[in-house]
């Protein structure tokens, strides 16, 4: 039997962090997505244990200032795309500047310097990933998904989807549904 699951990555991440900090008896406060305030300084042994315990989940402690800010940019963009409460009709440049307290030009240059890609490309990839999830896990039409993700038109979403994945959204949906049908027939 095959199960199809829908994930809330914010909740999963928060639960993992809480579990690991509690397991190591560390006092902490989760400030935001990807940001934790430690309420006391860690010994080097505690730091190493925390780092090791996070490695199992693919969580890395970011130590350099530029990388921290780039991670904050990524977290803010992911939150903007995936979180219904922050997915408002505001430009990502305005949202990032206000949220992170830096000019968009500075954030954009730093992001490109560290990742060798642009904020715009990262945002497109996140939107396409979310549109895939919506196509697979909801009954929303492509028009509704385009509106939800603040695209100017279905054609714009379809073009970016095809440029990113190599196939159209409807072809993606057909392939996945066909795979599900085959998998269900095998389990019968």
Secondary structure, DSSP 4 states (H G I P E B T S, - for coil): --------HHHHHHHHHHHHHHHTT--EEEEETTEEEESSPPPHHHHHHHHHHHHTTT-----SHHHHHHHHHHHHHHHHHH-TTT--SS-HHHHHHHHHTS-HHHHHHHHHHHHSS-HHHHHHHHHHHHHHHHHHHS---HHHHHHHTT-S-HHHHHHHHHHHHSS-HHHHHHHHHHHHHHHHHHH-
